[in-house]
């Protein structure tokens, strides 16, 4: 729907349109699968119903056949992503990253049309973060965590004290703490770690900023006497935070972190 509305408004670059059309539609496969399972059943019925609704709402001049092929492309993209995600669940961490990386490459190829926050891309990215953590690839985990923090969580959880959003920020803070320690011990290496040096981030200030956001969210999102509050306080006691002077520097470091989110990982 969004694709056609942008196309009608001439706000969709031709390059992005053609990138999307390069995806496989497999319409015949969908039709044949529905035929095997009985007339009017399965995915093809979904495609037909969605195409009719799209024609009605979008007021497009495109044919119903083209719209059906666009819907099929989205369905196949999502299905392939979830297939690779399912395979990754029983894989080793290294194999998991390979499988999930293939899924993310498919979404990234049409990133200007298929937003970062659209399911199942956030689910796959979160699995990548956990796999990178298990391999102690802290810089890579940080890159994906920052992309989640800046571009996905505010859309999926617009309330700043939302418990799920706060827990994601808590995970990001833990990644940042581990990464900063391992970098100080020269134990976080690789291309992502080397590239992070270019941003000249003040990590104690960045950590202090994230911890302050979590602390502010706890009373409304969890309650000050909640189990999560106690876990947070335990983490907070183990970290040397900056004094109040960090507050004036946080916005500057936050802008650097957003740049990292744009550039470090796809």
C-alpha positions as CSV (number, residue, x, y, z in Angstrom):
1,X,0.0,0.0,0.0
2,X,2.7,2.5,1.0
3,X,4.7,1.5,-2.1
4,X,1.8,2.4,-4.4
5,X,1.0,5.6,-2.6
6,X,4.6,6.8,-2.8
7,X,4.6,5.7,-6.5
8,X,1.4,7.7,-7.2
9,X,2.9,10.8,-5.4
10,X,6.1,10.5,-7.4
11,X,8.1,10.3,-4.1
12,X,9.5,6.8,-4.9
13,X,12.8,6.9,-6.9
14,X,12.8,4.7,-10.0
15,X,15.9,2.9,-8.7
16,X,14.1,1.8,-5.5
17,X,11.0,0.8,-7.6
18,X,13.1,-1.4,-9.9
19,X,15.1,-2.9,-7.0
20,X,11.8,-4.1,-5.6
21,X,10.6,-5.4,-8.9
22,X,13.8,-7.5,-9.1
23,X,12.5,-9.6,-6.2
24,X,10.9,-12.9,-7.2
25,X,7.1,-12.9,-7.1
26,X,6.6,-16.7,-7.6
27,X,2.9,-16.0,-8.4
28,X,2.5,-19.4,-10.2
29,X,3.9,-21.2,-7.3
30,X,1.4,-19.5,-5.0
31,X,-1.5,-20.3,-7.3
32,X,-0.4,-23.9,-7.7
33,X,0.0,-24.3,-3.9
34,X,-3.6,-23.0,-3.4
35,X,-4.9,-25.3,-6.1
36,X,-3.4,-28.3,-4.4
37,X,-5.0,-27.3,-1.1
38,X,-8.4,-26.6,-2.5
39,X,-10.0,-23.7,-4.5
40,X,-9.9,-20.4,-2.8
41,X,-7.6,-21.5,0.0
42,X,-4.1,-20.5,1.2
43,X,-1.8,-17.7,0.1
44,X,-3.5,-17.0,-3.2
45,X,-6.7,-16.1,-1.5
46,X,-4.8,-13.7,0.7
47,X,-3.1,-12.2,-2.3
48,X,-6.4,-11.6,-4.1
49,X,-8.1,-10.1,-1.0
50,X,-5.2,-7.8,-0.3
51,X,-5.0,-6.7,-4.0
52,X,-8.7,-5.8,-4.0
53,X,-8.3,-3.7,-0.8
54,X,-5.2,-2.0,-2.2
55,X,-7.0,-1.1,-5.5
56,X,-9.9,0.4,-3.5
57,X,-7.8,2.4,-1.1
58,X,-4.7,3.5,-3.1
59,X,-6.8,4.6,-6.1
60,X,-3.9,3.5,-8.3
61,X,-3.8,3.1,-12.1
62,X,-1.7,0.0,-11.8
63,X,-3.3,-3.3,-12.9
64,X,-4.6,-5.9,-10.4
65,X,-2.0,-8.3,-11.8
66,X,0.9,-6.0,-10.9
67,X,-0.5,-5.4,-7.5
68,X,-0.8,-9.1,-6.9
69,X,2.8,-9.5,-7.9
70,X,3.9,-6.8,-5.5
71,X,2.0,-8.4,-2.6
72,X,3.5,-11.7,-3.5
73,X,7.0,-10.2,-3.5
74,X,6.5,-8.9,0.1
75,X,5.1,-12.2,1.3
76,X,8.0,-14.2,-0.2
77,X,10.5,-11.8,1.2
78,X,9.0,-12.1,4.7
79,X,8.6,-15.9,4.4
80,X,12.3,-16.4,3.3
81,X,13.4,-14.2,6.2
82,X,11.5,-16.3,8.7
83,X,12.7,-19.5,7.1
84,X,16.3,-18.5,7.6
85,X,15.4,-17.3,11.1
86,X,13.9,-20.7,12.0
87,X,16.9,-22.5,10.6
88,X,19.2,-20.3,12.7
89,X,17.5,-21.2,16.0
90,X,19.2,-24.7,16.1
91,X,22.5,-23.5,14.6
92,X,25.8,-22.6,16.3
93,X,26.4,-18.9,16.9
94,X,28.7,-18.6,13.9
95,X,26.2,-20.4,11.6
96,X,23.4,-18.4,13.1
97,X,25.1,-15.1,12.1
98,X,25.6,-16.5,8.5
99,X,21.9,-17.5,8.2
100,X,20.6,-14.3,9.7
101,X,23.0,-12.2,7.6
102,X,21.5,-13.7,4.5
103,X,18.0,-12.8,5.6
104,X,19.1,-9.2,6.5
105,X,20.8,-8.8,3.1
106,X,17.5,-9.5,1.4
107,X,15.7,-6.8,3.4
108,X,18.6,-4.4,3.0
109,X,18.5,-4.7,-0.8
110,X,15.1,-3.0,-0.6
111,X,15.7,-0.9,2.5
112,X,14.2,2.3,1.0
113,X,10.9,0.5,0.6
114,X,10.9,-2.1,3.4
115,X,11.6,-0.1,6.6
116,X,13.8,-1.3,9.4
117,X,10.9,-1.6,11.8
118,X,8.7,-3.8,9.6
119,X,8.3,-7.4,10.8
120,X,10.3,-9.7,10.7
121,X,13.4,-7.5,10.3
122,X,13.5,-6.3,14.0
123,X,13.1,-9.9,15.1
124,X,16.0,-11.0,12.9
125,X,18.2,-8.1,14.0
126,X,17.6,-8.9,17.7
127,X,18.7,-12.5,17.0
128,X,21.9,-11.2,15.4
129,X,22.6,-9.0,18.4
130,X,22.3,-12.1,20.8
131,X,24.5,-14.2,18.5
132,X,27.2,-11.5,18.3
133,X,27.1,-11.3,22.1
134,X,27.6,-15.0,22.4
135,X,30.7,-14.7,20.2
136,X,31.9,-11.7,22.2
137,X,31.8,-9.6,19.1
138,X,30.9,-6.5,21.1
139,X,31.4,-3.8,18.4
140,X,29.2,-5.7,16.0
141,X,26.5,-6.2,18.7
142,X,26.8,-2.5,19.5
143,X,26.3,-1.5,15.9
144,X,23.0,-3.5,15.6
145,X,21.9,-2.4,19.1
146,X,22.3,1.3,18.2
147,X,20.4,0.8,15.0
148,X,17.6,-0.7,17.1
149,X,17.9,2.1,19.7
150,X,17.7,5.0,17.2
151,X,15.6,3.7,14.3
152,X,13.4,0.8,15.4
153,X,12.4,1.2,19.1
154,X,11.0,4.7,18.8
155,X,8.7,3.5,16.1
156,X,7.6,0.2,17.7
157,X,7.5,1.6,21.3
158,X,6.8,5.4,21.0
159,X,6.3,5.8,24.8
160,X,9.8,6.4,26.2
161,X,9.1,4.4,29.4
162,X,7.7,1.4,27.6
163,X,9.0,-1.7,29.4
164,X,10.1,-3.5,26.2
165,X,11.9,-0.3,25.0
166,X,13.6,0.1,28.4
167,X,14.8,-3.5,28.4
168,X,16.3,-3.1,24.9
169,X,18.1,0.0,26.2
170,X,19.3,-1.9,29.2
171,X,20.7,-4.6,26.8
172,X,22.4,-1.9,24.8
173,X,24.0,-0.4,28.0
174,X,25.3,-3.8,29.0
175,X,26.8,-4.3,25.5
176,X,28.4,-0.9,25.7
177,X,29.9,-1.6,29.1
178,X,31.3,-4.9,28.0
179,X,32.6,-3.4,24.8
180,X,34.3,-0.5,26.5
181,X,36.0,-2.9,29.0
182,X,37.2,-5.3,26.3
183,X,38.5,-2.4,24.1
184,X,40.5,-1.1,27.1
185,X,42.0,-4.6,27.4
186,X,42.6,-4.8,23.6
187,X,40.2,-7.8,23.4
188,X,37.6,-6.3,21.1
189,X,39.2,-6.5,17.6
190,X,38.0,-6.7,14.0
191,X,36.9,-4.2,11.4
192,X,33.9,-2.9,13.3
193,X,36.1,-2.2,16.4
194,X,38.6,-0.4,14.3
195,X,36.0,1.7,12.6
196,X,34.6,2.8,16.0
197,X,37.8,4.6,16.7
198,X,37.0,7.1,14.0
199,X,34.0,8.4,15.9
200,X,36.0,9.4,19.1
201,X,33.2,8.6,21.4
202,X,33.4,9.3,25.1
203,X,32.2,5.9,26.3
204,X,31.8,6.8,30.0
205,X,29.5,9.7,29.0
206,X,27.6,7.5,26.6
207,X,27.1,4.8,29.2
208,X,26.0,7.4,31.8
209,X,23.4,8.8,29.3
210,X,21.9,5.4,28.7
211,X,21.8,4.5,32.3
212,X,20.0,7.8,33.1
213,X,17.4,7.1,30.5
214,X,16.8,3.6,32.0
215,X,16.6,5.0,35.5
216,X,14.0,7.6,34.4
217,X,11.8,5.0,32.7
218,X,11.7,2.5,35.6
219,X,9.1,4.2,37.9
220,X,6.4,4.3,35.2
221,X,7.4,1.2,33.2
222,X,8.2,-1.2,36.0
223,X,7.9,0.4,39.4
224,X,10.7,1.4,41.8
225,X,10.3,-1.8,43.8
226,X,10.2,-4.1,40.8
227,X,12.6,-7.0,40.0
228,X,13.9,-5.1,37.0
229,X,14.7,-2.1,39.2
230,X,16.8,-4.3,41.5
231,X,18.7,-5.8,38.5
232,X,19.3,-2.3,37.1
233,X,20.7,-1.1,40.5
234,X,23.0,-4.1,40.6
235,X,24.4,-3.2,37.2
236,X,24.6,0.5,38.1
237,X,26.7,-0.3,41.2
238,X,29.2,-2.1,39.1
239,X,29.8,0.8,36.8
240,X,31.7,4.0,37.4
241,X,29.4,6.7,36.1
242,X,30.5,10.3,35.2
243,X,29.5,13.1,37.7
244,X,26.8,15.6,36.7
245,X,29.2,17.2,34.2
246,X,28.3,14.4,31.7
247,X,24.8,15.8,31.1
248,X,26.0,18.7,29.1
249,X,28.1,16.3,26.9
250,X,25.5,13.6,26.5
251,X,23.7,15.2,23.5
252,X,27.0,15.6,21.6
253,X,27.9,11.9,22.3
254,X,24.4,10.8,21.4
255,X,24.8,12.4,17.9
256,X,28.0,10.5,17.4
257,X,26.2,7.3,18.4
258,X,23.5,8.0,15.9
259,X,26.1,8.3,13.2
260,X,27.5,4.9,14.3
261,X,24.0,3.5,14.0
262,X,23.8,4.8,10.4
263,X,27.2,3.6,9.3
264,X,28.7,0.7,11.3
265,X,26.4,-2.1,10.2
266,X,23.5,-2.6,7.7
